Amino acid sequence: MRRARIETQALAQALGKAAADVRAVDLRFDAYGLGVARVSQLARDAGFFSATTSPEAREGCVLPDAREDEPVATQWWAGEQPSIFFEADVISLKRVPANTAVSYGYEYRTATETRLALVAVGFSDGVPRTASPGAEISLAGTRFPVAGRIAMDQLIVDVGEHPVELGDIATLWGDSPSLAEWSIWSQRPQGALLTHLAPRVERQWI
């Protein structure tokens, strides 16, 4: 119900662009949650140094044969095309009247009669609670603001009369909205958002 879809070609292009400027890449925290084995191979193919057996490299920081002052590529996933898509499924739809209180604290109330979509992803999956209110997701090609607080395993979107159906895929970040936007909404670095994706979020390399 929740997945991180990783576009291999787009990620390889982003790494190639980064390798044109520096030759060391920071792949700590299991390559920021994407998997150091796959990412380090793409990094080597892109022209970065090969991994060493240093403790730092074993932990996933590929800084082999580099001087201490060697420039390091950090946001190596940020290329011309998005390479990482965080997605989840719509698992419930409910029609509610105007002035319906939504989520914890009842900070959000519906302005009119509307439909609420329940999306199967929350802060236990790595969606930052600090992004609500203000964050948006994409459903059926339309962006919607998150309605109320982000919960542990789910979030709610006020979709009105838009053609949203059960099983539709909600995009938290990818092309629109972007990871950079979520970084602003949550006031967290992009790398922290990737690193905090939970193990139960399936990584799909395509």
BALUMKE-362188 format. One line per 3 residues: number of its first residue (from 1); their letters; for each residue x, y, z of C-alpha. Coordinates in pm, 1 decimal, decimal comma. Layout:
<pts>
NUM) a) X/Y/Z ~ ...
</pts>
This chain:
<pts>
1) mrr) 0,0/0,0/0,0 ~ 302,0/228,8/31,0 ~ 610,5/232,2/-185,3
4) ari) 920,3/427,6/-280,9 ~ 952,9/393,3/-657,5 ~ 1309,2/456,4/-772,1
7) etq) 1364,4/544,0/-1138,1 ~ 1701,4/382,3/-1214,1 ~ 1773,9/577,2/-1531,6
10) ala) 1685,1/912,6/-1377,1 ~ 1897,4/836,5/-1070,1 ~ 2191,0/730,7/-1289,0
13) qal) 2163,5/1057,1/-1482,3 ~ 2156,3/1258,1/-1158,4 ~ 2464,4/1075,5/-1031,3
16) gka) 2639,7/1133,9/-1362,8 ~ 2568,2/1505,2/-1337,4 ~ 2704,7/1512,7/-982,2
19) aad) 3015,6/1315,3/-1084,9 ~ 3100,8/1583,8/-1340,0 ~ 3178,7/1820,8/-1052,6
22) vra) 3311,3/1598,5/-771,7 ~ 3440,3/1243,1/-737,3 ~ 3319,8/1147,6/-389,9
25) vdl) 2959,9/1080,3/-293,9 ~ 2795,6/1061,9/46,7 ~ 2600,1/736,4/75,6
28) rfd) 2560,5/716,6/450,7 ~ 2247,3/582,9/618,9 ~ 2215,4/302,0/361,8
31) ayg) 2235,3/556,6/80,4 ~ 1971,4/766,3/256,1 ~ 1731,5/475,2/274,4
34) lgv) 1750,4/371,3/-91,1 ~ 1995,4/84,5/-46,4 ~ 2371,8/131,9/-56,2
37) arv) 2439,2/-174,7/-274,2 ~ 2229,4/-53,1/-566,8 ~ 2319,5/313,7/-535,3
40) sql) 2693,7/256,2/-492,5 ~ 2701,5/49,9/-812,6 ~ 2525,8/331,2/-999,1
43) ard) 2770,9/577,2/-842,0 ~ 3071,1/375,7/-961,0 ~ 2920,1/346,2/-1308,7
46) agf) 2873,2/724,4/-1308,4 ~ 3244,1/781,5/-1238,6 ~ 3269,9/808,2/-862,2
49) fsa) 3546,7/635,7/-668,3 ~ 3513,7/266,0/-593,9 ~ 3422,8/170,6/-238,9
52) tts) 3696,2/90,4/14,6 ~ 3691,7/-124,3/322,4 ~ 3716,6/168,7/562,0
55) pea) 3463,2/180,6/848,2 ~ 3299,6/479,6/679,0 ~ 3254,7/286,8/355,1
58) reg) 3116,8/-17,1/536,7 ~ 2856,1/213,0/688,8 ~ 2769,7/336,3/341,4
61) cvl) 2973,9/655,5/304,1 ~ 3163,4/621,7/-22,9 ~ 3462,0/848,0/28,3
64) pda) 3741,3/614,1/-89,4 ~ 4092,2/740,1/-162,3 ~ 3965,5/1093,7/-110,1
67) red) 4147,6/1366,3/79,1 ~ 3985,4/1500,1/392,8 ~ 3900,4/1819,1/204,2
70) epv) 3761,3/1634,5/-99,9 ~ 3429,0/1790,0/-213,7 ~ 3142,7/1548,5/-161,1
73) atq) 2819,2/1513,4/-360,6 ~ 2528,4/1519,0/-116,0 ~ 2194,3/1568,8/-295,2
76) wwa) 2303,3/1328,9/-568,0 ~ 1940,4/1221,5/-634,5 ~ 1839,7/1569,4/-752,6
79) geq) 1865,5/1573,0/-1131,3 ~ 1668,6/1720,0/-1417,9 ~ 1406,3/1445,9/-1377,9
82) psi) 1274,0/1321,1/-1042,5 ~ 1425,8/986,6/-948,8 ~ 1233,4/897,6/-631,2
85) ffe) 853,5/874,5/-604,5 ~ 689,2/818,7/-265,6 ~ 343,3/671,4/-323,0
88) adv) 52,8/516,1/-133,7 ~ -297,4/389,7/-210,0 ~ -637,9/540,2/-142,8
91) isl) -808,7/286,0/83,6 ~ -1132,5/465,0/174,4 ~ -1363,8/738,1/46,2
94) krv) -1634,4/899,0/256,8 ~ -1889,9/1170,0/184,2 ~ -1930,4/1410,9/473,7
97) pan) -2137,5/1724,9/538,5 ~ -2005,1/2077,2/573,3 ~ -1824,9/2162,2/897,5
100) tav) -1700,2/1806,2/949,6 ~ -1395,0/1798,6/1177,6 ~ -1102,6/1603,2/1033,1
103) syg) -808,9/1424,6/1203,3 ~ -644,9/1491,3/1539,3 ~ -725,7/1814,0/1715,5
106) yey) -1001,5/1899,3/1467,2 ~ -778,4/2166,8/1315,5 ~ -942,6/2118,3/976,5
109) rta) -1316,0/2144,0/904,2 ~ -1479,1/2093,6/566,9 ~ -1612,2/2411,4/409,3
112) tet) -1893,4/2236,7/218,9 ~ -2034,4/1888,7/168,1 ~ -1746,3/1694,7/21,9
115) rla) -1562,1/1364,1/-4,8 ~ -1264,2/1268,1/208,7 ~ -1000,4/1027,6/78,5
118) lva) -802,5/817,0/325,8 ~ -448,0/745,3/206,3 ~ -258,8/452,8/361,1
121) vgf) 57,9/632,0/471,0 ~ 154,0/830,3/779,7 ~ 435,0/943,2/1003,7
124) sdg) 529,7/583,8/1095,1 ~ 614,7/541,1/725,1 ~ 827,6/854,3/711,1
127) vpr) 574,0/1123,7/625,1 ~ 686,9/1420,1/839,4 ~ 418,3/1541,4/1078,9
130) tas) 573,9/1886,8/1066,6 ~ 450,9/1922,2/706,8 ~ 87,3/1960,4/810,4
133) pga) -84,3/2190,5/765,3 ~ 51,2/2309,1/432,5 ~ 163,5/1990,5/259,5
136) eis) 4,8/1867,8/-62,3 ~ -22,0/1537,0/-245,8 ~ -121,6/1447,9/-599,4
139) lag) -425,0/1231,8/-683,8 ~ -552,4/1158,2/-1032,9 ~ -332,3/1436,2/-1167,6
142) trf) -461,5/1699,5/-924,4 ~ -285,6/1838,5/-619,0 ~ -476,9/1850,5/-290,9
145) pva) -377,0/1986,0/49,8 ~ -353,5/1739,1/335,4 ~ -667,0/1784,7/548,8
148) gri) -572,6/1811,1/914,0 ~ -283,9/1647,3/1091,3 ~ -85,1/1358,0/946,9
151) amd) -158,7/1046,7/1156,4 ~ 53,9/742,5/1233,6 ~ -58,5/521,1/945,5
154) qli) -270,0/747,9/730,1 ~ -348,8/1093,5/608,5 ~ -670,4/1247,4/478,9
157) vdv) -731,9/1456,5/170,3 ~ -1041,0/1664,9/93,4 ~ -1099,5/1575,3/-273,0
160) geh) -1440,3/1738,2/-326,4 ~ -1606,3/1605,9/-641,1 ~ -1284,8/1522,7/-824,3
163) pve) -1279,0/1176,8/-988,0 ~ -1082,9/994,1/-717,1 ~ -1149,6/621,8/-673,1
166) lgd) -1055,6/346,4/-431,9 ~ -712,7/207,0/-515,9 ~ -592,6/526,5/-682,3
169) iat) -226,6/603,7/-626,7 ~ -144,1/911,9/-423,1 ~ 194,6/1069,7/-489,3
172) lwg) 349,5/1241,8/-190,3 ~ 663,4/1341,7/-372,0 ~ 800,7/1282,4/-718,1
175) dsp) 749,0/1527,0/-1001,5 ~ 458,5/1716,1/-840,9 ~ 475,4/1771,8/-552,2
178) sla) 852,1/1740,9/-537,6 ~ 1083,9/1620,9/-263,7 ~ 1216,7/1977,1/-246,1
181) ews) 865,7/2108,2/-171,2 ~ 818,8/1855,9/108,8 ~ 1155,8/1964,0/245,4
184) iws) 1025,4/2320,0/267,8 ~ 687,2/2222,7/413,3 ~ 841,6/2000,0/679,8
187) qrp) 1149,0/2218,4/742,5 ~ 1371,5/1913,0/705,4 ~ 1657,8/1841,6/463,0
190) qga) 1573,7/1627,5/163,2 ~ 1821,1/1363,5/280,6 ~ 1645,3/1338,3/616,6
193) llt) 1312,0/1275,5/443,6 ~ 1462,4/991,2/240,0 ~ 1645,9/843,3/537,4
196) hla) 1329,4/835,3/748,6 ~ 1132,5/623,9/501,1 ~ 1032,4/321,5/708,0
199) prv) 1144,8/-35,0/626,8 ~ 783,8/-131,0/552,0 ~ 780,9/117,8/263,2
202) erq) 857,9/-109,3/-29,3 ~ 1151,4/1,1/-245,7 ~ 1076,1/-63,1/-611,7
205) wi) 1360,1/-21,0/-862,6 ~ 1229,3/23,9/-1213,6
</pts>
